[in-house]
Amino acid sequence: MGAAVYASADLVVMNHTVAPPATSAQKAAIDQRLRDAFGSAYRVTGYSVTTTGFEDAATVTAYFGNGMAELSWPDQWDFTVQIMSATDEPSGAFSVPGAAAGAGAAAAKRPVGDKDAVLIARAYADRFAPWGARNAKVKVARSDDGGLPGWVVSWRRYEGEVVLPHRFDVRIDEEGRVSELTERKVADPQLPPVRVTEGEAWKTYAKSFPERADAIEEKPDPTLSAQFRDGEWRVDWLLVATTSTGSLEAAVDATDGSIHDPVEIPLARNSEVP
């Protein structure tokens, strides 16, 4: 669980402060991404901007009906949409046009398993985001976080064993509708060579938690992941060890062996991460 979360996001502590209202350029950009994702299904009723404290980086938020969309700024790499459950469109989750033809009429109304959820997610990707599934491996997982059962269908791209920054996740609810969308629309970067072995990475990791070594209960297989750090793309070993009270996580640069962001995450916080 921890490894999956670590691999899909840069774990950086940020102090958020509210910034001035969204500019016309920011509004136009997030409006376009929302139209690309859902056509004319949702009408934006308001905007906000939150700064992250890192130079000019910010998050632009658009509000509509029972949902909200967020776009990273100014890079516009990361785009997410969350739609609360509701009975009626357009404020409810998104019904994929043509999903009945792709997955069967019964499945389009109510998925009955992983296969149906994938078929509906593929129908969505084919129509609205063909770039997301292109040359990517698909996985599906049942998700019951937040009391909203459904399926998360994820596509990832790889260079050898390295997970590339590309990310495309579609959450399908039990009615066969799209209730969440996560995109990281980044071109595959040139990556430095992997010179540090898994064993060497674990030795470096252990130096960051010398007093917790005896408490480790399990060490899941680590992930090799492309991470953007200090203005350049790097390859990191993402290492997680579980204890009875939480998890110990760190990233080890797979080229120069440096360690980054070692952190102990209590069990209570772990259980809240989807």
Salt bridges, closest charged atoms under 4 A:
ASP10 OD2 - ARG184 NH2 3.98
ASP78 OD1 - ARG184 NE 2.73
GLU89 OE2 - ARG177 NH1 3.63
ASP144 OD1 - ARG142 NE 3.62
ASP145 OD1 - ARG171 NH1 3.13
ASP169 OD1 - ARG156 NH1 2.72
ASP169 OD2 - ARG167 NE 2.88
ASP173 OD2 - ARG177 NE 3.72
GLU174 OE2 - ARG142 NH2 2.83
GLU175 OE2 - ARG110 NH2 2.80
GLU183 OE1 - ARG33 NH2 3.11
ASP188 OD2 - ARG157 NH2 2.28
GLU232 OE2 - ARG234 NH1 3.79
ASP236 OD2 - ARG229 NH1 2.65
ASP253 OD2 - ARG229 NH2 2.87
ASP253 OD2 - ARG234 NE 2.90
ASP256 OD2 - ARG234 NH2 3.57
GLU264 OE2 - ARG212 NH2 3.04
